[in-house]
Amino acid sequence: MSKAFEKFLRGKFNLQESYPSLILGAIIVVILGLLVANYLSRRGQQQQIDMGAQTKQAVEEALAPKAGSEYTIRENDSLSKISEQVYGTQELWSGIARVNNTANPNRILVGDKLQLPAREELEQASAVLLGTSYKVQKGETFFTIAQKVYGDGSKWTILHRANGSRLLPNGNPLVLADSTISIPR
């Protein structure tokens, strides 16, 4: 046994000798208690942070664009960025624009919805845009064709010149339905 404990048992315990030791012991107990409490609270916070990161990742995965689904455009999206995320290449952006009848592929709005078809369907749509010829559908004009193949209707004059610059009697450019026109690149 320790001498202080023996003195206490014999009744010769002197408070004046043990008072500083008692205060020092109490301070050590309080500090240890605070350290343990701090450790336990931080451990709980770390678990909450980990859960928050997992939740955020799960939400991002759920909102990520997927082929064969509808996607809502978010801030800082572009058709090439969406194409890269979904199909692994930026080159299919023009097919996404065509499938969704996007008038200006350089300007998409947050909150708008896009259909993201299967890759095969998108490659077919892109092939039309990248081809050097185009079969004119009923009701189409050089302007609407230029919108489809160049993404800019104002480039209709390029198509018009490349295909003979023929005009109707009223002065409008002539393009016949079911004809095949060349598309300069």
C-alpha positions in Angstrom: 0.0 0.0 0.0 1.0 3.6 -0.5 2.1 5.7 2.5 -0.7 8.2 2.0 -3.3 5.5 2.1 -1.7 3.9 5.2 -1.8 7.3 7.0 -5.4 7.7 6.0 -6.3 4.3 7.4 -4.5 5.1 10.7 -6.3 8.4 11.0 -3.2 10.4 10.6 -4.2 11.7 7.3 -3.0 15.3 6.9 -5.2 17.3 4.5 -2.6 20.0 4.1 -0.1 17.6 2.6 -2.6 15.9 0.3 -4.6 19.0 -0.8 -2.4 19.9 -3.8 -2.2 16.3 -4.9 -6.0 16.1 -4.7 -6.4 19.2 -6.9 -3.8 18.0 -9.4 -5.6 14.6 -9.6 -9.0 16.3 -10.2 -7.5 18.5 -13.0 -6.1 15.4 -14.6 -9.4 13.5 -14.4 -11.3 16.5 -15.9 -8.7 16.8 -18.8 -9.0 13.1 -19.5 -12.7 13.3 -19.5 -12.7 16.2 -22.0 -10.3 14.4 -24.3 -12.5 11.2 -24.3 -15.6 13.3 -24.9 -13.9 15.2 -27.7 -12.7 11.9 -29.3 -16.2 10.4 -29.1 -17.9 13.4 -30.6 -15.4 13.7 -33.5 -15.8 10.1 -34.3 -19.6 10.6 -34.5 -19.0 13.7 -36.7 -16.7 11.8 -39.0 -19.3 9.1 -39.5 -21.9 11.8 -40.3 -19.4 13.3 -42.8 -18.8 10.0 -44.4 -22.6 9.4 -44.7 -23.0 12.8 -46.2 -20.3 12.1 -48.8 -21.9 8.8 -49.7 -25.4 10.4 -50.0 -24.0 13.2 -52.2 -22.3 10.6 -54.4 -25.5 8.5 -54.6 -27.5 11.6 -55.6 -25.0 12.5 -58.3 -25.1 9.0 -59.7 -28.9 9.1 -59.8 -28.9 12.4 -61.6 -26.1 11.4 -64.1 -27.2 11.2 -67.7 -27.8 7.7 -69.0 -28.5 6.4 -72.5 -32.1 5.5 -73.1 -33.5 8.0 -70.6 -34.6 11.6 -70.3 -32.1 14.0 -68.8 -32.7 17.5 -67.3 -30.0 20.0 -68.2 -28.0 21.3 -65.2 -25.8 24.4 -64.8 -22.5 24.2 -66.9 -23.8 21.4 -69.1 -23.1 21.3 -72.8 -24.1 18.8 -75.4 -20.5 17.7 -75.8 -20.1 17.3 -72.1 -23.3 15.2 -71.9 -22.2 13.1 -74.8 -18.9 12.4 -73.1 -20.6 11.4 -69.9 -23.1 9.1 -71.5 -21.4 7.7 -74.6 -17.7 8.2 -73.8 -17.1 10.6 -76.6 -17.8 14.2 -77.3 -18.4 13.6 -81.0 -22.0 12.5 -80.7 -23.2 15.9 -79.5 -24.6 16.7 -82.9 -26.8 13.5 -82.8 -28.2 14.6 -79.4 -29.0 18.0 -80.9 -30.7 16.3 -83.9 -32.7 13.8 -81.9 -34.0 16.7 -79.6 -34.6 19.1 -82.5 -32.3 21.6 -80.8 -32.4 24.9 -82.8 -29.1 26.2 -81.4 -26.8 23.4 -80.0 -24.6 26.1 -78.5 -27.4 27.4 -76.3 -29.2 24.9 -74.1 -31.1 26.0 -71.0 -30.9 24.8 -67.5 -34.1 22.8 -66.7 -34.8 21.8 -70.3 -35.2 18.1 -70.9 -33.2 16.0 -73.4 -33.9 12.6 -74.7 -30.7 10.5 -74.7 -31.3 7.5 -77.0 -29.3 4.3 -77.2 -25.8 4.8 -78.8 -26.7 3.0 -82.0 -29.7 5.3 -82.7 -27.5 8.3 -81.9 -24.8 7.2 -84.3 -27.3 6.9 -87.1 -28.6 10.5 -86.3 -25.0 11.8 -86.3 -24.2 10.0 -89.6 -26.9 12.1 -91.2 -25.3 15.2 -89.9 -21.8 14.2 -90.8 -22.6 12.8 -94.3 -21.8 14.7 -97.5 -25.3 14.2 -98.9 -28.8 14.7 -97.6 -32.2 13.4 -98.8 -34.7 16.3 -98.7 -37.9 15.6 -96.9 -41.3 17.1 -97.9 -41.6 20.7 -96.5 -37.9 21.2 -95.9 -36.1 24.3 -97.0 -32.4 25.1 -97.3 -32.8 27.0 -94.0 -34.3 24.0 -92.1 -31.7 21.6 -93.6 -28.9 24.0 -92.6 -30.2 24.0 -89.1 -30.1 20.2 -89.0 -26.7 19.7 -90.6 -24.8 22.8 -89.4 -26.8 23.7 -86.4 -27.3 27.2 -87.9 -30.0 28.0 -90.3 -28.3 31.1 -91.5 -25.8 28.9 -93.4 -28.5 28.0 -95.9 -26.6 30.0 -98.6 -23.8 27.4 -98.5 -26.2 24.7 -99.3 -27.9 26.8 -101.9 -24.6 27.6 -103.8 -23.4 24.0 -103.5 -26.5 22.7 -105.1 -26.8 24.9 -108.2 -28.2 28.2 -106.8 -31.5 27.6 -108.6 -34.4 29.9 -107.8 -38.2 29.8 -108.1 -39.9 32.4 -110.2 -40.7 34.3 -107.0 -37.0 34.5 -106.1 -37.0 31.8 -103.3 -34.3 29.1 -103.4 -35.4 25.9 -105.1 -35.0 22.6 -103.3 -37.2 19.6 -104.3 -38.6 17.0 -101.9 -37.1 13.5 -102.3 -34.0 15.0 -104.0 -30.5 14.4 -102.7 -28.4 17.5 -102.1 -24.7 17.7 -101.4 -23.5 19.0 -98.0 -20.2 20.8 -98.1 -18.1 20.3 -95.0 
